[in-house]
Amino acid sequence: MSAPSPTLVNVAPLQPAPARPGGADLQARLAAALVEHAPVNPATEPRLRAAIGMLAGRPGKLVRAQLAYATATAHGVAAPVGLQLAVAVEYYHLASLILDDLPCMDDAAVRRGQPCVHRVYGEATAVLAALAFINRAYATFGEAFASFPPAVRRRAHAALEASLGPNGLVGGQARDLGFARGPRTTREVGRVALAKTGTTFRLGLAIPALLARPSAAEQHALNALCTHWALAFQALDDLQDVLGNSVDTQKTTQRDRALTRPNLALALGVSASRVRINRLLTLAARQVDQLGRLRPAWGYLHGFQRSFAEAAAPLAGKLRRLAA
């Protein structure tokens, strides 16, 4: 049974602040690269060019892109290749947000504090922009892996197909849309979160990590870390949808209840959801520690772990005050 409707509170955006490994300088370089490599040229149809420019020019926190760059460069990959991977990951993520916001999906009005692209340029142009970003991401991803051995390239492309295809992001969105017709269980909520949000963390961490040629033990820990981070991150986003408002969160809220979409806070209740987030972050911290023991080069992950934990702390304080 779903929890009763909670009281709305002012909730700051729950995406983590820029992770410590790169800081503001890396975030600025990534933001510039997203514009520089955007899939447009002088011959691009003007309306489509304007839509792509609008999207590329208003990046979010770039958490996944920073994670991809840090993962590549921590293991000796040249900075330009790390930047290519980061741009590809962010383009995939951006395309997923464009499609997620469409009227046939979540019917959102606001994203990153601005009108969604389909509200400005129309649904057809928004879909074409998403396809353009996906196409550029595939090309950029291939260029980044081009100089590596064939076995590494094959593993990377297989992982990419699995992450984005019907068993990954596409399938997760289909389950999201069909949630109202199926079993509205916490298990199904988690399954959708792993397919959608889990994919973006695999793109940002597990796939770039293939460049480091991880051992079986490292690969197991990386997969577990992506799972724990993704479930915690999505649960934070679910709380934001339930408790927040569009002004404070900079995106359309209250959609999951209205559309009967998977949301952990609605399935478990707000307090139980917070407990689950803390548990997931604890499990993630263990995997980060394990990776550090296996190879010191994974030490940069501690910065991301701290960033995610700090993102959850303000909300926990608000919930304690509400319960008092």
Buried (B, 14 or more C-beta within 10 A) or exposed (E): EEBEEBEEBEBBBBBBEBBBBBEEEBBEBBBEBBBEBBBBEEEBEEBBBBBBBBBBEBBBBBBBBBBBBBBBBBBEBEEEBBBBBBBBBBBBBBBBBBBBBBEEBBBBBBBBEBBBBBBBBEEEBBBBBBBBBBEBBBBBBBEBBEEBEEEBBEBBBEBBEBBBEEEBBBBBBEBBBEBEEEEBEBEBBBBBBBBBBBBBBBBBBBBBBBBBBBEEEBBBBBBBBBBBBBBBBBBBBBBBBBBBBBEBBBBBBBBBBEBEBBBBBBBBBBBBBBEBBBEBBEBBBEBBBBBBEBBEBBEBBBBBBBBBBEBBEEBBEBBEEEEE
